[in-house]
Amino acid sequence: MTISSSTRREFILESAKTAAAASLAATWTSHAAAQDAKVAPSDKISLGVIGIGPRCTYDLKAMLQFKDVQCVAIADVQSKRRDAGKALVDGHYGNADCVLYRDFRELLDRDDIDAVIVATGDRWHGAASMLAAEAGKDVYSEKPCGITIETCQNLADTVRRTNRVFQAGTQRRSVPNFQKAIELAHSGKLGKLHTMHASVYVPVLDNTWLPAEPLPSRDMVDWNLWLGPAAWRPFNQKYCDGQWRGQWDFDSGARLLDWGAHTVDLCQWANGADDTMPIEYEPSDKNIVCRYANGVKLVIDFLSEPFGDRSPHYITRLGTCPVRFIGEDGWVETGDSGEIVVNPDSLQKELPDPSKRVRGLDVSAHSRDFFDCMRSRKATAANADVMRRSHIACHAAAIAWILKRKLRIDPSTEQFIDDADANLLRSRPSRDWTT
């Protein structure tokens, strides 16, 4: 089937209504290598990039392997990152076609772009994703997808209203060892689930400013756009190089969402709680103990870098982002190493071949799911509603830690119960970056 580039998006939408498109979506993953070479240029998904730092570069390298996807444009406020991104993309395709933008709104104005990956710093994820959805683009957003509870709510509402396909970059939902651990939790082979452990960094709350430095040219670093919705402060290159992490104005939930967006999300899935969240959050200097309405306990454990000083609940060889699910008859634990540890030993027969381990950072299957869902118009593995609940749970835990007191939240309204201070922290003022 051959269609013009001007009707590419209509083709993708219409494909959901036909049996042929359904067949394509069903067979793509298992036969991707065989089918890739047969994709007509007019049938390719055109991809734009918003923010290309180290994490986006990792993601994009996986996405460039899909022959039915063509990266056509990159937007970044820093010239050195734009140039590095173009070198990566053009080098892969063997041409010089990738178009660069300083202002991502110019990228969103292009009718020929079907989807974007949003991989800026935390402060921009939600706002850029919503603008992309409003512009008719499907969105793959790196996590954390919203810097506040309110942003997560607005993002999920926007995706639903605009009928866009959305994938949160919580790729461990698509990694085999985590999927197997979830399967064991759901199967009943652990007995009734009663406790889950999610690992996070030790939270940080930092409001200090780095010393002011001379402002570079707008083309070299567009400082106004870099700040975006965040409060104004003087320029310092270290922010642009990554030293914004842990800063309240730029980071999500006192850094709790760096890992929590993954690990709490996996616990939500294990507990069958994608449509709800814990109702109680009690902080200490070692963890935050959360409780669901069904009685299951979620312990958010603080693990210090470089991760050698682990909680006694974790097997040290399992790598970053370990989780543990405990039932009345056994437990399972896994992490980014790909290894799975179980108890009792009789569960060993349930585990996959160790030679087929996939590291938890791998985004290949997760991004493939996103592109397949663009064609089928089905919900992704980490869709906006899944993101909303798991992210809000993380934010609620972070707010409890900040306020140093137990909080209760109503999952139906996503508001804290009888705590005005906590409810004030559900949102932040947004700076007008458009002027």
N, C-alpha and C positions, 0 to 999 in steps of 0.2 A: 504494500500500500504506500503510495507516494502522496504527500500533501505539501502545500506551500508553507514557508516559514511563518507567514502571517496568520496561519490557522493552527499552529502547533499546539497552543493551549487548548483550543476547542477540541482538537483530536484527543488530548489527554483526558479532558472531561467527558467527552462522548464515549471514550473507550470503556468507561464503567458501565455503560448501558448495553454493551454488546457481549455476546457469548465469546466471541473471538478474543476480546480484551481480557475477559475473565480467564480464559485458557492461558493467555500469555502471562498473566500475573501468577497463575498457579504453577506454571512450569519454569518460570524464569530462573529462580534461584538454583534449582538442581541442574539446569542446562545452560547456565550463564556463559560458560566458556565456549560452548558450541554455537550459541546464538549470537554472541557479541559481534562477531565479524559480519553478520548479515543485517545489522541495523542500518536502515537508510538514514542519511544525514538529516532529512526532514522529520524523521520520527524520533530524533534524539531529544532528551531533556536538556534544556539550556540552563546552566547553573551559574549563579553569581555569588561572589564571596564578599561578606561584610566583616572586615577585621581579620588580618592574616598574621598572627603571631605564631609562636612555637606550636601551640595546641592545634590551631587551624591547619598549619602545615602538615601535621601528623594526620589529621582527618582527611585533608584534601588528597594526600598521596594515596589513601585507600580509595577515595571516590574516583580518582583519575583512571583507575584500572577498569572501570565499567565502561564498555564501549557504547552503551546506550545513553551515556551522560557526557555532555560537553561543557567544560568550564570556559565561559566566554568573557568574564569580567571580574575585576577585583577592585574593591573600595577599601581604602585605609587612610587614616589621617597622617601617617608617617611615610614619607617618600621612600625611605630605605626598605620598609616592609612591602610597600607596593612593588618596588623594583624586584625584590627577592621573590615575591609571589609570581610576578610575570615571568621571571627566569625559570621558575619551576614549571609553570603551565606550558609556556611556549617550548621549553626544552622537551617536555613529554610529548607534545603533539608535533614537534618539528616544524613550527611556523612562528609567526610573530603577531598572531591574531588577538591575543588577550588584551582587552581594553582596560585601562586604569582610571580610577576616579579617586579624588580626595574626599568628596562628599558623597556618601552612599545614597543620598536621595536621587542623584543623577542616575545611578545604577537602577534604582527602583522605577524610574520613569520609562525604562526600556520595555516595550511590549513583547520583545522576543525572549525575555528571561522568564523561565517557568518557576524556578525555585532558587532559594538562597540558603547559604549556610551562614549563620550569625555566630561569630567567634571573637567578638570584642571582649573587653573586660566586663565584669559583672554589671557595672552601672548601666551598660547599654543593652544588654541582652533583651530585656523585656520591651523597651521602647522601640528598638530596631525591629524586633520580631513583629510587633503590632503594626508598625508602619509598612512592613513588607506584606503582611496579610491584607491590610487595607489596599495595597497596590496590586492585589491579585496574585501574589506569589505564595507557593507552598514553602514551608520553613523548617529547616533543621537547625535548632538552636543549641549551642553548647550550654552546659549547665554552669552555675545556677541560672535558670531561665528568668527569674524575677528576683530583684534585690529586696523586695518587701512582700508581705502577705498581699497587700492591695495590688501590687504589680502582677503577681501570679494570678489573682482573681481576674483582673482586667485582661490579661493575656489569654487565659482560657476562654473568657467570654468573647473576645475578639475573634479568636480562631473559630469558635462555633458560629458566630454571626456571619462571618465571611465565607464559611464553608471551605476552609483551607485544610490541607493535610499538614500536620505538625508532628515533628519528632523531637523530643527532648534528648540531649546528648548523654543520656544515662545508659550507655551502651552495654553495661553488664547484664541488662535484661536480654541481650541477644548473644551472650557468651555461654558456651556449653556447660562449664562447671557450675556456674551460678544457676543456670536453668535446671540442672540435675538436683542441686540442693533444694530448690523450690519444689521440684517434683516430689522429692522425698517428704518434704513438709506437708504437701497436699495429699500424699498417698495414704497416710495413716500409719505408715511403717515406723514412724517415730513415736506413735501413740498420740494422744491429744497434745497439741502444741500449747505450751504454757509460758515460755520465756524466749526472747530473741535478743541477740546482741548485735549492735551496729557500731562500728568503729568510726571515730572522727578525730581530727586534729584537736589538741588542747585549744579551746576558744581563746581569741585575742580581741581586745577592744582598745584600739589605738586611735587617738584623735590629734596626734602631733603633726606638724607640717615640716617638710623638708625645707632647707634654705632656698630662697628665691634665686633663680638664675636668669640670665638674659633670655628673652623670648626669641626663639628662632623665627625664620620666615614662615608664613602660613603654609606655603607649599611643602616646606620641610617637616613641620609639625603644626597641624591646625589645633592649637591648644583649646580653643573654644569647643570644637567638635570632640576633641579627646575627652574633655570634662563632661560634655553632654548634659544629662539631667542632674548630675552631681553638683554640689555646692562649689562655688568658685574658690580657688586658691592659687597662689603664684606658681608659675611653671618651674619644674625641676625634671631634668631628663630621666632621673631614676624612676619616677612614676611611670613614664612611657616604657621603660625597660622591665617593668614588672614589680617595682617596689610599692605598688598600690595595695598589694595584698595585706590584709589585716587592718587596713584603714577603714574606719566606719563609713566614711563618705563613699567609698568605692567598692567595698567588699560586701558579701552577703552573710548576714547572721553571724557576725563575729568569727568568720571563717568556718563556722560549723557546717555550712553547706558544701564546702570543698569536697569532702568525702560523704557527708550526710546525704547529699542529693543522690548519691549512689546507694549507700548502705542502708539508710532509712527506707529508701524506695524499695530495696530488695525485701526488707522486713515487712513493709506494707503488702507486697505481693505474696510473701510466704503466709501471711495471716489472712489472706483473702480480703484485704481492707483497701483495695484501690478506690472504693467509693466513700471512704471515711478516713479517720485518723485517730490517734490516741486522744482521749478526753482529759488526761491529767499529765502534768509535767513537773517533776520535783528535782531541782538541781542540787548538786554537791560539788566539792572540789575534784571529784574523780569521775563523775558521770552525771547523766540526767536520766532518771527513772520515769518512764512513761507507762501509762496504762490505758488499754482499750476498753470499750464498753463490754466486750465479750470476755473480759478478765485476763486476756493475754498481756504479759508485761514486756515492754521494750526497754532495754538498757542501752543508752547511748554512751559508750565508753570513750574517754579521752586518752588518746595514744600520742605520746611525744615523739618528735622526730629525733634521730633517724630511724625510729620504729624498732629499736632494739629493746627499749623499756616497755614491754607489752603488759597489758592487763593479764592476769592469770587465766582469763577466759579464752585466750587466743593461742593457737599453735604458731610459733614464731616463724616457721618456714613458709607460711602461706602467702607472704607478700603483702602489698598494700590493700586497703579496703576489705579486710576480712569481716565475715559475718558468721554468726552461729545461731542455729535454730534448735531449740531443746523441747522435746516432747516427754511424755510420761514413760516411754519405753526406749528412748535413745536420742541421739543428737547428731547433727551434721554441721560441719564447718568448712568454709572454703574462702579463697582470696584470689588475688591477681596472679599468683603463681600458676594457677590452673589446677593445683592439687586439691583433692577433697579428702577430708578426714571424717570418719564416722565411728559411732559407738551405738550398739555392740558390733563386734567383728562380723556377725552374720550379715550385716548390711553391705559388706565388701562386694558381694556378688552383684549388687545393684549399680556399682560404679562403672563408668566408661573406661575404655582402654587408655591408660596413662600416656601412651605415645601420641594421642590425639589432643593433648592439652592446648588450649588457646589462652593467651594472656589477657587479663581483664581490660587492658587498654585498647585492645583491637576493636576498631569500629567498622570493619568490613561488613559483617552480617547486619549490623544495626543500620548502617547507611543504605545497604541493599534493601532492607525492609522499607525504609523511607521511600526510595525510588519506586519500588514495586507498588507501594500504597498510593503513590501519585497516579499510577496507571489504573489501579482498581478503585481508587477513592475510598478504600477501607481505612479503618483506624489503625495507626501504627502501634508498635509494641509499647512505646512511651509517649502516648498521645497527650494532648493538652490537659485532659481531665485527670489522667494518671499523674502527670507532673503537678497539677494544682494541689492535689491532696498530699502527696509526699513532700513537696516543697513547703507547703504551709505547716506541716508537722515539724519540719526542720526549723522553720522560722519561729514557731511557737516554743520549741525547746530552747532556741537561742535567746528569746526574750525572757524566758524563765531564768536562764543563767545570768543574763544581764541584770535583772531585777533581784536576783538572789532569793526567790520565793516560789512556792508551789503555785502553779496556775492551772485553771481548768478552762477548757474551750468547748463550745457547742459546735460539733461538726456540721450541723445543718445550716448555721448562720456564719460559721467561721469567725466568731467573735468570742473574746474571753469573757468569762462569767464573773461579774462583780469585781472587775479590776480596770479602772479607768486608765491607769498608767500603761498597762499592757496593751490596751486597745489603741492608745495613742501611738505606740510603736508598730502598729500594723501598717503604717504608711510613713512616707517622708515627703517634705516639700520638694518639688521638682523645679530646678532652675530653667529659665527660659533661654535655651541655647540657640534659638532660631534667629536671633538678631545679630 
